[in-house]
Amino acid sequence: MKLPSLNYLIENAKDSAKRFPLSLISALLAVAIAIYLFEEHDNIKNLFPGVNIMLCGALGIPLFFCAKVIGIKRSFSLKNQSLLNLGCGIILVLIYLSLPNKDITQNTAQPYIKYGIYNLIIHLLVAVVPFLGPGEINGFWNYNKSLFLRFITSALYSGFLFAGLALAMVALHLLFDIKIHEELYVELWIFIAGFANTWFFLSGIPKNFDELDTITSYPKGLKVFAQYILLPLLSLYLIILYVYGGKILILWDWPKGIVSYLIICVAVLGILNLLLLYPYAKSEENSWIGKWSKAYYFVLLPLTVILFIAISMRLEDYGITVKRYVVFLLGVWLVIVCVYNILGKKNLKFIPASLAVMLALMSFGPWGMFSVGERSQEHRLEKILQESGILKNGKVKNGLAFNDSTFSNSLNPKTDNDGLLTDSLHNEVRSIIMYLDDFHGYSGIRDWFGQDIDSLVTRYKDLDKEKYRWFNEWELYMYALGLDPAYIPEKENDNYYYSYSAIKQNAIALRDFEYQVPFNLRGNEVRGAKSNDTLTFSLEGKDFILSLDAEKLHQLSLISGRDTLALPLADLAFKLSSFYSNHYQNGLATKEMQLTKLDGKRTLELTITDFSFDRKKDSLNLNAVEGYLLLKGVR
């Protein structure tokens, strides 16, 4: 086998740059912005514009590629190609404008989910647009084979290139003592994966798409991969799912929600396997491929029934969400594909084209996943609140009215409506409020409240971003409903582990204090029971003991002779675990983890940096507490 010369590789790279300039420019833009954001993210006040440009640059790679292959296939003039590229540019600008431009609490994931859908649609179009017309099935298969093999090859080249350059930098550091910044390795990977990999990929795209339909020789390695690796894996997964289906019938054990995702994954794997094997079925020795292709869709149909049973149970119990809508629509698409192939249709282009249409239709409009999911969850929430008496005549009763003192003085304001809901309904309301915050916002329920909560949150965050950084909008909506935002364990014996940590500070100002004492105490287990952990230190000739009572009093005590200064940690533990929805919360403001004590002789300020404990209803066990003491009045 003759290896390509260096001159050939250079000319091939130049040629691909001439053929796909806008895709390469988009890749270079995305990579440059990504490296800049990685280098300067601590110094950039607003990351959103940069991130959005990076995302649109990444999207421009397949979009301009798609425009170019259409032009090649249709023999577009320079004018028509330019107009098509201009249209793609306008699409990217509109997508950029649809993304949030700053960090505000009202942001949701919806714009970025839509971005992901657009990205997937464009990649599906890349696979099909040169061959949208009738016929040319063989050309369509060979074109996508080239894309598939080129993707694998470019990934392999990029991986080896990164490994080689990274090892070279390590060698420079070890052998010549040249300092290499750790960030450079990440930036090298961003450049190679984003730009070099794109260039590798584009350099192998066929130049004459019309010739692809005449190719009748197919790579044996691809058949081996599909027949001896993918097919056995597919068979194993199908057996597992059918055994699970048998378990459902025998035990009448309703399917679990996760089975829907497994069926979709197996179905997609099977369709990919059949697409890879498609042209090999033309030979007599491989006639089994055609029979297996038709049989597969018959095998897949019963699994789609399980999928619909599983997702329907979730929809009935918890309503429609974006994820459940997507799973249901993918199930519908699988049924359509199965029926299409069972009826003997052989157009491979139907599979990516139909999926692209399905994704496009469900991304917008009153029938789309966002509109339907929002209406469903708001209806569920309204029904629960009306039946409990919290919502009457379209208004919330006994909800918390926010004012300056609410934001300034309390992590855990008093709530009045918790007794109206069972624990399970309370948690269901909490789940809906969190879901709306993540995906839709609260425009549909704002009229239930006497205050504009969104503007209140924005107001207080703008006044003091550090002080109110821990505010989550969904938690304030829970308070506005008169409900505690904390999750309520539904079983008396449920025991939960909590861990909180504050922002670490390299330098600590003593202010009016005289001494700083770091500590790290743990609730040690001795024969199944908690024992006190202590820290002994001396200041100005006096001995002090800092003692952690982890099991009974739940406090930190500073003991000096007969004097004891107690700092109750239980109040802080209950306050944090009741307010924060997550059991693990990092980066809390220092003020949230401080306790101050004054006894007339000395002043003590306790700042906790790491705090962990177990909580079961109203009982508490402290596991570890780490931080530092500031002391004044030691004498």
Rosetta blueprint (number, residue, H / E / L):
1 M L
2 K L
3 L L
4 P L
5 S L
6 L H
7 N H
8 Y H
9 L H
10 I H
11 E H
12 N H
13 A H
14 K H
15 D H
16 S H
17 A H
18 K H
19 R H
20 F L
21 P H
22 L H
23 S H
24 L H
25 I H
26 S H
27 A H
28 L H
29 L H
30 A H
31 V H
32 A H
33 I H
34 A H
35 I H
36 Y H
37 L H
38 F H
39 E H
40 E H
41 H L
42 D L
43 N L
44 I L
45 K L
46 N L
47 L L
48 F H
49 P H
50 G H
51 V H
52 N H
53 I H
54 M H
55 L H
56 C H
57 G H
58 A H
59 L H
60 G H
61 I H
62 P H
63 L H
64 F H
65 F H
66 C H
67 A H
68 K H
69 V H
70 I H
71 G H
72 I H
73 K H
74 R H
75 S L
76 F L
77 S L
78 L H
79 K H
80 N H
81 Q H
82 S H
83 L H
84 L H
85 N H
86 L H
87 G H
88 C H
89 G H
90 I H
91 I H
92 L H
93 V H
94 L H
95 I H
96 Y H
97 L H
98 S H
99 L L
100 P L
101 N L
102 K L
103 D L
104 I L
105 T L
106 Q L
107 N L
108 T L
109 A L
110 Q H
111 P H
112 Y H
113 I H
114 K H
115 Y H
116 G H
117 I H
118 Y H
119 N H
120 L H
121 I H
122 I H
123 H H
124 L H
125 L H
126 V H
127 A H
128 V H
129 V H
130 P H
131 F H
132 L L
133 G L
134 P L
135 G L
136 E L
137 I H
138 N H
139 G H
140 F H
141 W H
142 N H
143 Y H
144 N H
145 K H
146 S H
147 L H
148 F H
149 L H
150 R H
151 F H
152 I H
153 T H
154 S H
155 A H
156 L H
157 Y H
158 S H
159 G H
160 F H
161 L H
162 F H
163 A H
164 G H
165 L H
166 A H
167 L H
168 A H
169 M H
170 V H
171 A H
172 L H
173 H H
174 L H
175 L H
176 F H
177 D L
178 I L
179 K L
180 I L
181 H L
182 E H
183 E H
184 L H
185 Y H
186 V H
187 E H
188 L H
189 W H
190 I H
191 F H
192 I H
193 A H
194 G H
195 F H
196 A H
197 N H
198 T H
199 W H
200 F H
201 F H
202 L H
203 S L
204 G L
205 I L
206 P L
207 K L
208 N L
209 F L
210 D H
211 E H
212 L H
213 D H
214 T H
215 I L
216 T L
217 S L
218 Y L
219 P L
220 K H
221 G H
222 L H
223 K H
224 V H
225 F H
226 A H
227 Q H
228 Y H
229 I H
230 L H
231 L H
232 P H
233 L H
234 L H
235 S H
236 L H
237 Y H
238 L H
239 I H
240 I H
241 L H
242 Y H
243 V H
244 Y H
245 G H
246 G H
247 K H
248 I H
249 L H
250 I H
251 L H
252 W L
253 D L
254 W L
255 P L
256 K L
257 G L
258 I H
259 V H
260 S H
261 Y H
262 L H
263 I H
264 I H
265 C H
266 V H
267 A H
268 V H
269 L H
270 G H
271 I H
272 L H
273 N H
274 L H
275 L H
276 L H
277 L H
278 Y H
279 P H
280 Y H
281 A H
282 K H
283 S L
284 E H
285 E H
286 N H
287 S H
288 W H
289 I H
290 G H
291 K H
292 W H
293 S H
294 K H
295 A H
296 Y H
297 Y H
298 F H
299 V H
300 L H
301 L H
302 P H
303 L H
304 T H
305 V H
306 I H
307 L H
308 F H
309 I H
310 A H
311 I H
312 S H
313 M H
314 R H
315 L H
316 E H
317 D H
318 Y H
319 G L
320 I L
321 T L
322 V H
323 K H
324 R H
325 Y H
326 V H
327 V H
328 F H
329 L H
330 L H
331 G H
332 V H
333 W H
334 L H
335 V H
336 I H
337 V H
338 C H
339 V H
340 Y H
341 N H
342 I H
343 L L
344 G L
345 K L
346 K L
347 N L
348 L L
349 K L
350 F H
351 I H
352 P H
353 A H
354 S H
355 L H
356 A H
357 V H
358 M H
359 L H
360 A H
361 L H
362 M H
363 S L
364 F L
365 G L
366 P L
367 W L
368 G L
369 M H
370 F H
371 S H
372 V H
373 G H
374 E H
375 R H
376 S H
377 Q H
378 E H
379 H H
380 R H
381 L H
382 E H
383 K H
384 I H
385 L H
386 Q H
387 E H
388 S H
389 G L
390 I L
391 L E
392 K E
393 N L
394 G L
395 K E
396 V E
397 K L
398 N L
399 G L
400 L L
401 A L
402 F L
403 N L
404 D H
405 S H
406 T H
407 F H
408 S H
409 N H
410 S L
411 L L
412 N L
413 P L
414 K L
415 T L
416 D L
417 N L
418 D H
419 G H
420 L H
421 L L
422 T L
423 D H
424 S H
425 L H
426 H H
427 N H
428 E H
429 V H
430 R H
431 S H
432 I H
433 I H
434 M H
435 Y H
436 L H
437 D H
438 D H
439 F H
440 H L
441 G L
442 Y L
443 S L
444 G L
445 I L
446 R H
447 D H
448 W H
449 F L
450 G L
451 Q L
452 D L
453 I H
454 D H
455 S H
456 L H
457 V H
458 T H
459 R H
460 Y H
461 K H
462 D H
463 L H
464 D L
465 K L
466 E L
467 K L
468 Y L
469 R L
470 W L
471 F L
472 N L
473 E H
474 W H
475 E H
476 L H
477 Y H
478 M H
479 Y H
480 A H
481 L L
482 G L
483 L L
484 D L
485 P L
486 A L
487 Y L
488 I L
489 P L
490 E L
491 K L
492 E L
493 N L
494 D L
495 N L
496 Y E
497 Y E
498 Y E
499 S E
500 Y E
501 S E
502 A E
503 I L
504 K L
505 Q L
506 N L
507 A L
508 I L
509 A L
510 L L
511 R L
512 D L
513 F L
514 E L
515 Y E
516 Q E
517 V E
518 P E
519 F E
520 N E
521 L E
522 R E
523 G L
524 N E
525 E E
526 V E
527 R L
528 G L
529 A E
530 K E
531 S E
532 N L
533 D E
534 T E
535 L E
536 T E
537 F E
538 S E
539 L E
540 E L
541 G L
542 K E
543 D E
544 F E
545 I E
546 L E
547 S E
548 L E
549 D E
550 A L
551 E L
552 K L
553 L L
554 H L
555 Q E
556 L E
557 S E
558 L E
559 I E
560 S E
561 G L
562 R L
563 D E
564 T E
565 L E
566 A E
567 L E
568 P E
569 L L
570 A H
571 D H
572 L H
573 A H
574 F H
575 K H
576 L H
577 S H
578 S H
579 F H
580 Y L
581 S L
582 N L
583 H L
584 Y E
585 Q E
586 N E
587 G E
588 L E
589 A L
590 T H
591 K H
592 E H
593 M H
594 Q E
595 L E
596 T E
597 K E
598 L E
599 D L
600 G L
601 K L
602 R L
603 T E
604 L E
605 E E
606 L E
607 T E
608 I E
609 T E
610 D E
611 F E
612 S E
613 F E
614 D E
615 R E
616 K E
617 K L
618 D L
619 S E
620 L E
621 N E
622 L E
623 N E
624 A E
625 V E
626 E E
627 G E
628 Y E
629 L E
630 L E
631 L E
632 K E
633 G L
634 V L
635 R L
